Amino acid sequence: MTDRLQRIGVGLLGMGVVGGGVADVLVNDAQAMTRKVGCAVELRRVLVRDTSRPRSPDLPAPMLTTEAQEVLNDEDVSIVIELLGGEEPARSYICQALQSGRHVVTANKEVMAKYGPELMAEARRSSASLRFEASVAGGIPIIAPLTRDLLANEITSIHAIINGTTNYILTRMAQDRADFSEVLREAQARGYAEADPSSDVEGTDAAYKLAILASLAFHTPVDIRKVYREGITRLQAQDFLYAQELGYAIKLLAVAARDGDSVQARVHPCFVRQDNILANVDGAFNAVEVQGNLIDRVVFHGPGAGREPTTSAVIADLIEVARSVCSGVAVSEPLGVDRTLTVADVSSLIDRYYLRLVIADRPGVLAQIAQVLGEMDISIASVIQKDADPNTGTAEIVITTHPARESAVQESLTMLEGLEVVSRVGNMIRIEEW
Ligand SMILES: NC(=O)c1ccc[n+]([C@@H]2O[C@H](COP(=O)([O-])OP(=O)(O)OC[C@H]3O[C@@H](n4cnc5c(N)ncnc54)[C@H](OP(=O)(O)O)[C@@H]3O)[C@@H](O)[C@H]2O)c1
């Protein structure tokens, strides 16, 4: 697959936002690539859905195809870059490429979250490389640090902001005191959110990325179905007001933590102390904090998406794999999963909680609420009564708790909703302190 002129053939599956950036480097930065790799890296075939669409860079027509097999079976292609997105056909194409001994670079978080361990095992069986730096946090190097630079550590936790769309929305909600739906419309108009934003705002995208990070950090398979996931759609303007008053920012955090033989993996909105680095990651930026026994904590911060940052990560993977093809010296594959830790259910979580309740504005109500919480062994840290509404005879109260068990908090919320004096539970948000 490497000819006498030392040319390494690359097949590209997908030429959209990221594929276009990657093709641009391969076509217009060929000399720099040759210098970095030691061989010429040549784009041979590109799979797209519609060959008639104008593309940048403008490629010779015969290079484009709608037939995946023309890329996957091309004798001159030794490295396949998968940038289609979604589960299928991307997973099958990656698998086929690996089985035929071709190396694969992908940015596909869904495939890596659902099938990462088995694809890595397939790569090992086929003596091929599988690289996926761009699948988490776009341009921020985090897969390579976890699989190489931090290997000396026992990783104890990861706290991450790994979805730029939701971080942009939360930043605007905090700044403008606006509700979720209003800010979402603005984010869509500015191109920060997709027309269908559900994967971002419901936490699915962040959960995929967390499953990848947790499985690499703890060397265990993390079943994506066991990652607890809660989105940002229930947040309201007053939650940000109260958070600020109490000294916190609200962030959609992805948290993975090791606790003996089990691992917690959860994505949900959190109160984060204003002096925490993650509280100050604003707009579409991402950040990942890793804690380990030797390193204490390191934070990776930067652009988590976009054509150029993501291209940076894909091309870095490509250079590493191409250098190994060029030199004939195989690179070692990342440590596989060699442990089987259980993924703990969120009900066993011990955390602090913020509760916002709308209650009847009359004496004795607080005592009833305190009794319910007390019965569930939940200790109150602070209570603030807010905004009485004389028209409805209701008032809003904000309670923060000391560390309590999630299952007890969930049960107490059901009990509180059943009280005649509680009109509704406005929100419950976990207070993350670490
Ligand atoms: N965009 C980002 O900022 C970013 C950041 C990090 C990771 N990623 C990941 O990078 C990957 C690519 O994302 P993207 O934003 O570049 O996607 P995109 O703009 O939607 O591009 C997808 C490309 O794949 C082609 N394609 C899709 N399904 C196909 C099929 N069944 N057969 C043939 N061609 C097909 C499309 O062809 P047509 O052009 O003909 O439609 C298009 O060229 C995804 O896994 C994504 O999660 C993206």
Ligand as a Chemical Component Dictionary entry (heavy atoms), coordinates in Angstrom:
data_LIG
# 
_chem_comp.id                   LIG 
_chem_comp.type                 NON-POLYMER 
_chem_comp.pdbx_formal_charge   0 
_chem_comp.three_letter_code    LIG 
# 
loop_
_chem_comp_atom.comp_id 
_chem_comp_atom.atom_id 
_chem_comp_atom.alt_atom_id 
_chem_comp_atom.type_symbol 
_chem_comp_atom.charge 
_chem_comp_atom.model_Cartn_x 
_chem_comp_atom.model_Cartn_y 
_chem_comp_atom.model_Cartn_z 
_chem_comp_atom.pdbx_ordinal 
LIG N1  N1  N 0  -18.344 19.766 13.293 1  
LIG C1  C1  C 0  -17.609 19.791 14.381 2  
LIG O1  O1  O 0  -17.277 20.860 14.920 3  
LIG C2  C2  C 0  -17.142 18.500 14.989 4  
LIG C3  C3  C 0  -16.367 18.541 16.170 5  
LIG C4  C4  C 0  -15.907 17.328 16.714 6  
LIG C5  C5  C 0  -16.242 16.136 16.122 7  
LIG N2  N2  N 1  -17.037 16.145 15.003 8  
LIG C6  C6  C 0  -17.373 14.847 14.415 9  
LIG O2  O2  O 0  -16.849 14.798 13.100 10 
LIG C7  C7  C 0  -17.672 13.985 12.285 11 
LIG C8  C8  C 0  -18.082 14.766 11.039 12 
LIG O3  O3  O 0  -18.801 15.913 11.440 13 
LIG P1  P1  P 0  -19.146 17.103 10.417 14 
LIG O4  O4  O 0  -19.612 18.232 11.250 15 
LIG O5  O5  O -1 -18.031 17.296 9.467  16 
LIG O6  O6  O 0  -20.397 16.449 9.637  17 
LIG P2  P2  P 0  -21.104 16.988 8.302  18 
LIG O7  O7  O 0  -20.724 18.391 8.042  19 
LIG O8  O8  O 0  -22.551 16.626 8.412  20 
LIG O9  O9  O 0  -20.435 16.087 7.144  21 
LIG C9  C9  C 0  -20.747 14.745 6.948  22 
LIG C10 C10 C 0  -20.151 14.301 5.621  23 
LIG O10 O10 O 0  -20.379 12.920 5.468  24 
LIG C11 C11 C 0  -21.069 12.655 4.249  25 
LIG N3  N3  N 0  -21.984 11.553 4.556  26 
LIG C12 C12 C 0  -22.771 11.410 5.633  27 
LIG N4  N4  N 0  -23.422 10.220 5.598  28 
LIG C13 C13 C 0  -23.009 9.607  4.456  29 
LIG C14 C14 C 0  -23.311 8.363  3.842  30 
LIG N5  N5  N 0  -24.177 7.491  4.401  31 
LIG N6  N6  N 0  -22.710 8.060  2.679  32 
LIG C15 C15 C 0  -21.860 8.925  2.084  33 
LIG N7  N7  N 0  -21.516 10.125 2.625  34 
LIG C16 C16 C 0  -22.102 10.461 3.788  35 
LIG C17 C17 C 0  -21.761 13.926 3.867  36 
LIG O11 O11 O 0  -21.904 13.947 2.447  37 
LIG P3  P3  P 0  -22.534 15.243 1.654  38 
LIG O12 O12 O 0  -21.498 16.325 1.821  39 
LIG O13 O13 O 0  -22.672 14.810 0.269  40 
LIG O14 O14 O 0  -23.812 15.546 2.372  41 
LIG C18 C18 C 0  -20.755 14.977 4.384  42 
LIG O15 O15 O 0  -19.765 15.197 3.422  43 
LIG C19 C19 C 0  -18.847 13.558 13.172 44 
LIG O16 O16 O 0  -18.590 12.299 13.736 45 
LIG C20 C20 C 0  -18.857 14.618 14.258 46 
LIG O17 O17 O 0  -19.435 14.182 15.459 47 
LIG C21 C21 C 0  -17.483 17.275 14.430 48 
# 
loop_
_chem_comp_bond.comp_id 
_chem_comp_bond.atom_id_1 
_chem_comp_bond.atom_id_2 
_chem_comp_bond.value_order 
_chem_comp_bond.pdbx_ordinal 
LIG N1  C1  SING 1  
LIG C1  O1  DOUB 2  
LIG C1  C2  SING 3  
LIG C2  C3  SING 4  
LIG C2  C21 DOUB 5  
LIG C3  C4  DOUB 6  
LIG C4  C5  SING 7  
LIG C5  N2  DOUB 8  
LIG N2  C6  SING 9  
LIG N2  C21 SING 10 
LIG C6  O2  SING 11 
LIG C6  C20 SING 12 
LIG O2  C7  SING 13 
LIG C7  C8  SING 14 
LIG C7  C19 SING 15 
LIG C8  O3  SING 16 
LIG O3  P1  SING 17 
LIG P1  O4  DOUB 18 
LIG P1  O5  SING 19 
LIG P1  O6  SING 20 
LIG O6  P2  SING 21 
LIG P2  O7  DOUB 22 
LIG P2  O8  SING 23 
LIG P2  O9  SING 24 
LIG O9  C9  SING 25 
LIG C9  C10 SING 26 
LIG C10 O10 SING 27 
LIG C10 C18 SING 28 
LIG O10 C11 SING 29 
LIG C11 N3  SING 30 
LIG C11 C17 SING 31 
LIG N3  C12 SING 32 
LIG N3  C16 SING 33 
LIG C12 N4  DOUB 34 
LIG N4  C13 SING 35 
LIG C13 C14 SING 36 
LIG C13 C16 DOUB 37 
LIG C14 N5  SING 38 
LIG C14 N6  DOUB 39 
LIG N6  C15 SING 40 
LIG C15 N7  DOUB 41 
LIG N7  C16 SING 42 
LIG C17 O11 SING 43 
LIG C17 C18 SING 44 
LIG O11 P3  SING 45 
LIG P3  O12 DOUB 46 
LIG P3  O13 SING 47 
LIG P3  O14 SING 48 
LIG C18 O15 SING 49 
LIG C19 O16 SING 50 
LIG C19 C20 SING 51 
LIG C20 O17 SING 52 
# 
